[in-house]
Amino acid sequence: MASGDYLTVRAIAELVIECLELPFRPRLQYSGGDRGWKGDVPIVRLNTERIRSLGWNCRLNSHQAVRDSLFALIGEIRNGKI
């Protein structure tokens, strides 16, 4: 990630559950074995050396960026925009 960190699929799922503020706790269930489906990439890390050499730095880490995005999407859905 451009932030230099990453989130696991489980961490993203937990974040989605947290952001939805559900009245119950969903059970996470995985399929595809310990590596997911064929061709699944467990961690994606992007090389950001070039953009950082130009002075760019991200403001948020992966957790913060995904959380902000989820709240924005949830708000749009609840307001009937999507």
C-alpha positions in Angstrom: 0.0 0.0 0.0 1.1 3.5 -0.5 0.9 4.0 3.3 3.6 1.4 3.8 1.3 -0.9 5.8 -1.4 -3.4 4.9 -4.6 -5.0 6.1 -5.5 -8.6 6.2 -8.8 -9.8 4.8 -9.9 -10.6 8.3 -9.0 -7.0 9.5 -11.0 -5.6 6.6 -14.0 -7.8 7.5 -13.8 -6.8 11.1 -13.7 -3.2 10.1 -16.7 -3.5 7.9 -18.6 -5.2 10.8 -17.5 -2.3 13.1 -18.5 0.4 10.7 -22.0 -1.1 10.0 -22.8 -0.9 13.7 -25.0 -4.0 13.4 -27.2 -5.1 16.4 -25.6 -8.6 16.2 -22.1 -10.0 15.6 -21.8 -11.8 12.3 -19.8 -15.0 12.2 -16.9 -14.8 9.7 -16.6 -17.9 7.5 -13.9 -18.5 5.0 -13.8 -20.6 1.8 -11.0 -21.7 -0.4 -8.6 -23.1 2.2 -5.8 -21.3 4.0 -4.8 -19.2 0.9 -8.2 -18.4 -0.4 -9.2 -19.1 -4.0 -6.7 -20.1 -6.8 -4.6 -17.1 -7.7 -5.4 -15.2 -4.6 -2.7 -12.8 -3.4 -2.5 -12.7 0.4 -0.7 -9.3 0.6 -0.4 -6.6 -2.0 2.4 -4.0 -1.5 2.9 -1.3 -4.0 6.2 0.4 -4.7 5.8 4.0 -3.9 9.4 5.1 -4.1 8.9 7.2 -7.2 6.0 9.3 -5.9 7.6 9.7 -2.5 10.8 11.0 -4.2 8.6 13.8 -5.5 7.6 14.7 -1.9 4.2 13.0 -1.7 3.3 11.3 1.6 -0.1 9.8 2.5 -2.0 11.3 5.3 -3.7 8.1 6.5 -2.6 4.5 7.2 -4.5 1.7 5.6 -6.9 1.2 8.5 -7.8 4.8 8.6 -8.3 5.1 4.8 -10.5 2.0 4.6 -12.5 3.1 7.7 -13.1 6.5 6.2 -14.1 5.0 2.9 -16.5 2.6 4.5 -18.2 5.3 6.5 -18.6 7.4 3.3 -20.1 4.5 1.4 -22.4 3.6 4.3 -23.6 7.2 4.4 -24.3 7.3 0.7 -26.2 4.0 0.9 -28.3 5.2 3.9 -29.1 8.5 2.1 -30.2 6.6 -1.1 -27.4 8.0 -3.2 -26.2 4.5 -4.2 
